[in-house]
Amino acid sequence: MKIKSKWLSIFLVLGLVLAACGGDGTETTTTADSGDDTTTTEDMGEDTTTTEGEMMDIATDVGVDLEAGTITVGLLSDLTGPFGPLVTAIVAGHNAYWTQVNATGGINGLTVNLETVDTVYDVTNHVQFYEELKDEVVAFGHSTGSPHTVAINGDLQADGILAIPLTWYSGWTDPAINSNLLPHGTPYCIEAMNNIEYMVGLSGLDSPTIAIGSIPGDYGLDSAAGAALAADALGLEVVYDGTGAAIPGDDASFAEVAADIAASDADLVFFTATPSIFSAVYGQAIGAGFQALWSGASPSWNPAFVAEDSPIREAIARDFVGSSYYEPWDGESAGAANVREVMSAAGAPPTDYYGEGFIEASILHQVLQAAYDSGDMTQAGVLAAAKTLTSVEFDGLGPTEVYTGEPNDIVQRSQWMTRPSLESETGTMIVESNYTSEIAAAYEYTGACYVLEG
C-alpha cells in the first residue's frame, strides 16, 4: 500500500485518539515525492545544491537507486501494540520530516522513501520484518523496543547495516552493544534519577519515602534500577519494591501492586509500565484513597490520561511528574517551532510525540548526507558514515548527542521535565528545560544499569 507522506502522517496520528490494539503486522510503504530538477537541501545551516545529471559518482548496493533518484529507509515500528499511540505519532513525525526534506531537494536530489512495518511490539515479528526489509533498505530509521532491537543486533552487525533504536535502554551507550546503532536521549536508568530528584524537590519534604514498581523486561527493570540508585543516593527509604511485579496481561498483578503501593503510604511513587498498565495501577491506588507524587519513564504517560472523559483526569493532573527526551510541542526552540509548523501544515493534531520522529530522522539525515559526501551509499558506507559523526544538534529540539569518546562522556543526561495540563493542547506543560539532576550528573556510566540478554 503506497500513501503520500502527508496523508499517512495524518492517518497515523489518529491512533492517538483511537484505542489501538491488536494488529496483524501488515507492511505499508510511504513515499514522499520531490519532483524538482534542481534541488536544495537545508540541514543544520548547510545548503547543498545539486542539479540532476550532475550527480557525483556514488557507490550503491541496497536501498539506493541513483537512476530512479531514491533512497529507501526502513522503520520497524509498533503501530498497534502497547506503545502504538506513541509510535504512530513518531512515525508521523518521520513522514512529515522527510516530506519537508524531499520538497527542498532531498539528499542532493535523491528522494527519501520510508518502508514502514507494524511489528505489533512482537520480537518474532520484528526479526521477520528485519529479514524481509534488509535487502530493500539502506538503513533502519528506527527500531522499536529494546528486546526487539537486541534480537536483530547480531544480524545488523553481520549484515553491516545501521539502525537507530526507538528505545532508551541504558545499554545502548555501551560500545560492545551499539557498534551498528546510533542511540539518543536520556536512558531509562538516568531518566529515573532525574525524575526522582526533581520529585523530591517538588515535594518539599526533608525525607520523603518512595515506592518503586515496574513491568518486567528492559524497559521496566532498567528504569527501576535507576530508581533504586536514586533512592540510595538521596537516602530515601524504599517502603515498597514492586520491581517487575506488574505483569502484562495479568490484571490480578495490577491490583496487587496498586494495593501494595497504597498500603506503603509512600510520599513518592516511581512506576514504569505501558500507559494502560500505569493507568490501571494508578487508578486502583487512588481509588483506595492513596495520594502521592507519581512518576515513571516517559513512555508510561499517555495524553489520554487528561482527556475530558478520563476518570483519572483531575487526580493525575495533581499527582504526576513527567519527563521527555526531547522538547515537547509547546517548546520555544527553533526545532520545536519547526515541528509545530510542519505538522500543523499537514493538518495533524497537536501532540508531543512528533518531536521524536524529527529527532530520529534528523540523525539519519546527517548520516545519509555524510555517506553521499563520502561517495559511498552502500549499506556498509552508510554505517561507516554514521561512525564519522562526532556530534549531532537539533536546533534545540533535543540535547546535543555526542558519538565519540568514552561511554561516560557520551551517555545523555539531559531531559525536559513536564507536568500534566488540563488547558494545553497536548495535555502537558514544560516546567523545566534541559534538566540534569545532581545524581545524574555525578553518575559514572560503565554499562547498562540492567543487563538485557540477547
N, C-alpha and C positions, 0 to 999 in steps of 0.2 A: 504494500500500500504506500503510495507516494503522496505526501501532503506538503504544501508550501510551508516554510518555517513559521510565517506569521500566523497562519491558521492553526498549525499544530500547537504552537505555544499557547494560544487562547484555549484550545480544546483541552490540553493537559492541565491547565490551571483550574479548570472546573473540578478536578479531582480534590481540590481543597474544600470545595463546597459539598461534594458528594461523599458519602461514607464508603470509600473504595475498599473492596475486599475481594478475595479470591483472585482469579486471573488464570490465563492459560498459556502465558509465555509467548504470545503472538509477537512476531517480529514486525517492526514498522521501519520505513525509510523516510527520512526527512531531507528534502532537497531545497536549498536556497540558491536562487539564481542571481548572477551579477549582470550579465548581458551587455557590459560595456567593452568596447575595443581598446580604449585607453583608460587605464585604471590607476588609482592612487590609494595606497593603504596608509592609514594613520594609526600608529600604536606607540604609546609612551613618548609622544612628541616627535617621532621619526616619520618622515614622509618618504615612501619609495614608489616611484612611478615606472611602470613597465608597459610597453606597447606590444600587442600581440604581433608575433613574427620576429620579435627581438629578444625572446626569452633565452636566457643563458642555458648552456648545456647542463642538464640536471640528470644525475643517475637516479633511476627509479626501479622498483620491483613490484611491490604490492600496495594498492591503495592510492597511487598517484598516477593519473593518466594525462600526460602532457598534451597529447593530441586532442583529447576531449576537454582539457583545461580544468580538471577536477582533482581534489584531494578528498579521500573518504576516511572518516574517523568513526570509530565505534563507541557506543555508550552502553554499558552493561548496567541497566537501571531497574530498581524496584519501583514499578509504576502502580502496582495493585496489591502489594504485600503490606506488611505492618508499617512501613515508612512511606507508603505510596503518596499520601497527600503532600509530604515534604519533597519527595524526589520528583514528582511530576512538575512542581514549580521550579525545581533546579534545572530540569531538562528544558522547561520553557525558557529559562534564562540562557541556557546554551543556544537554543534555536534563535532567540532574539539577538544574541551577541553576534552569531555568525551571519545572520541576515544583514546586520549593520555592516559587518566587515566586508561581506561579499558585495554589498551595494556600493562600497567605496574602493573596490579593487581586489578584494580577497588577498591571497598571498601572492603578490606580484602577478596578478592576472589569473591566478588559479582559484576557482570557486571551491569552498569547503562544504562538503555534504556530510550529514550525520546519519549513520545507521544505528537506530535505537531499538533495543530489545528489552522486553519486560521479563526479568528473571524471577519476579514474584518473591524476591528475597530467599531464594532456594539455592543451596550450594550446587546441587546436581544440575539445575537449570543453568546456573552461572557458568559452570565448566563446559556444558554442552554448547551454549551460545558462544563462548570464547572459541571453542574449536571450529564452530561454523563461520565465525567472523574473521579469524586470524589470517585467512587467505584472501580477505577482501579489504581490510583496513590498514592504514599505515601506522596507527596507534589507537589506543583506547583513551578517550577524553574523560571518562570516569568509570570506576568500578565500584558499585555499591556494596558495602558490607565488608567487615574485616575477615571473618572466616571464609567468605566467598573470594576475597582478593588473595588471601593466603593459599586457597585451593588452586588458584591459577598462577601463583607467583613462580613456582618452579618451571611451569611451561613458558611464562613470559621470559624467564632467563634463558631457557633452552632455545626459544624461538627468536630471541633478540628483539622483543617488542616493548615499547613504552606504555605504561598505564598511569593514570592519575587516580589515586584512591579516593572514593567518596566515603570516607570513614576517618575518624580522628584517633585511631588506635595509637598508643604511645610507642609501639614497636616500630612504626614506620621510619622514625628518625635513626634507627639502628642500621648502620651501613651493611651489616651482614644480611639484612632483610630487604632493604629497599634499592638494590642495585638497578632495578628496572622500574622504579616508582619515583614520582615526584610528589611527596606529601605536602600538606599545607594546613594551616590552622592549629590552634592550641589543642594538644592531645587531651583525651578524656581525663587522664590522670591529673594533669596540671590544671585543667579547667576546674576540677573538683577543688583543688587547693585555692584557686582564685575565688570560687563561689562561696566557699565556707568562710574564708577570712572576711569577705565582703559581708556575709550574713552576720558574723559576729559583731562587726562594727555597727551594722544596722540595728541589731537587737538592743544595743545599749546596755547589755548585761556584762558583768565582770567575768563570770564563769558559767556561761551557758552550757547546758548538756545537749548531746546530739544523738539522734537515731540515724543509722545508716542502713540502707537496703538497696536491692537491685534485682534485676533479672540475671540469669546465668549468662555465660559467654563473654567474649572480649569486651563488648560494649558496656555491659553491666559491671563486670568484675574489674576491668581496667579503671573505670570510674570510681568504684567502691574502694579500690586500692588507694587511689589518690585521696579519697575522703578520710580513710584511716590515717594516712600520712599527715594530712592537715590537722586532724584531731590531736594526734600525738604532738605535732609541732606547736600547737596552740594550747596544749594542756587541757583539752576538752574531755569531759567524761562521756564515754560512749555507753549510753544506757540501753541501747538495743542494737544488735548487729544482725541484720537480715540480709547479708550479702548473698546474692544468688537464690534467695528464698521465694521470690515471686516467679513462679514457673509459667511460661506462656502456655495457654490452653487449659490451665488448672485454676478454675475460679476459686476453689477452696483455699488455694495457697494465697490468693489475693486477700481474701477475707481474714486469713490468719495473720498475714503481715500487717494489715490495717489494724487489727485488734491489738497486736503486739506493739505497734508504734503508739497507738492511743494509750495503752497501759503504761508505756515507758514514761509518759509525761515529759518528753523531751522538749527543750526550748527551740531546737533546730532539727529539721529533718532533711537529709540528703538522700534522695531516692531516684535512681536511674532506671528507666524502663521505656517501653514503647509508649506513645501517648495514650493509647486505650488502657493499658495496664496502669499507668500513672494515675489517670483519672479515676479508675476503679478503686485503687487503694486509697487515694486522697479522699474520694467521696465517702467511702465507708469510715475512714478515720474521723472526718469532721462530723459525720452522722452520729458518731459516738460521743460527740461533744468535745473533741480534741482540737486544740488550736496551737499553732506554732508557725515559724517561718519555714517554708519549704523551698527546696531547690533540687536540681538534678542536671545531668548532662543536657546540652541544648536540644537534642532530638526527643527528649521527654515531653517537650512542650508542643501544644497544638493551639493555634489561634481560636479554634472552635471552643476552647475552654471558656472564652469570654463572649461567645456569641449570645445574642439576646435570649435564645431559648435554652441556654446551658443551665442546668441545675446547680452548677458549682460557680457560676459567673461571679457573684459578689464576693464569695469566700476566697476564691483563688486570686482575685484582684487584690485582696487584702494580704494574702499569705505568701504568694510566690515571688521568688527572686530568680530571674532568668539570666541567660548569657548567650552570646552569639560569637561565632568565629570570624565574622565579618561585619561591616556596618549595616544595620537594618535600613529598611525603606526610607525612614524619616531622617537619615543621616545628612550631615552638612557638607561632606566631602564632594569633590568633583566626580569621583567614582560613583557615589550613591546618586548624585543628581543625574548622571548618565543612565543609570539603571531605571530611575523613575521616568525619564524622558523616553527611553526606548520602549519600555513595557507599556507605558500609557499610550504611546503612538500605535502599539499593536492591539490596543483595546483590552489589555489584560487587567484584571482587578488587582489592587494593591496587595502585596504580601511580602514579608521579609525575605523569603527563601530564594527569590530570583538572584540575589547577590552572589550566592554560592555558585550558581551556574556561570555567572560572569567571571568569578574568580578562576574557576577551573578552565574555562575557555580562554581566558587571558594568559594563563600559564602555557597552555598548548599553543596559542597564537605565537608567543615568543619563541617556543621551541621550533615550530614549523618555519618561522621566518629565519631562524638561525640555521636550520637544515638547508633551506633554499640558498641562503647566502654562502653556505659551505659547498654547494653543488652536489649534495648527496641527500636525496629524499627517499632513499630506501628505508625499510623498517629499521635496519641497523643504523643508518645515517641519522634518522630522527632521534633514536635513542642516544647516539653519540652527541648529537646537538644538545639534547636535554642536559647532558652531563657537563656541557661547557657553560651553562648558566651559573653565574656566581650569586645573583640575587634577582628577585622579581618584585616590582612595585605595582600598585593597583590604583593609583590616584586617590589614595585614602580609603578605598572600599574595603581593603584588608590590610593587615600589617605586612610590612616587607618580609618576604621569605628569602632566607639565605640558604644556598645549596652547596657551599664549600666550607671546609673547616672541620673542627671536631664536633661530634654529635651534641655535646653540651652547649656549643656555640650556635648550632643550627636549630635546635628544638624551639618551637614557637611558644611564647609565654603570655602574649598579649591578646586581649579579647574585649568585647563590649559587654557591659552589664545592663540588663533591662529589667523592667517591671511590667506587669500586665496593665493595660489601659482600656477603660470602657469607652473612651472617646476616640482613640486612634483608629485610623482606617485598617491597620494591620493587627490590632489587639495588643500591641506592645509599645513601650516608650523607652528611649535610651536614657539611662541615668548616669552612666559614666563610660567614656570612650577610651580605648587603648589602655585598659586597666590591667595591671600586673600586681598581684599581691606580693607582700614581702616573702611569704613562704615560697611562692613560685619562683621569684627572682633568685632566691638562695638555693633552690633545689639543684642538686648535682645530678644531671642526667647521665646514666651509664647504660641504660637499656630499658626495655619495656617494664612498666610497673606490674603488669600481669602478662605472663608468657603464654601466648596463644600457639598451640601446637598445630602444625600443618597436617 
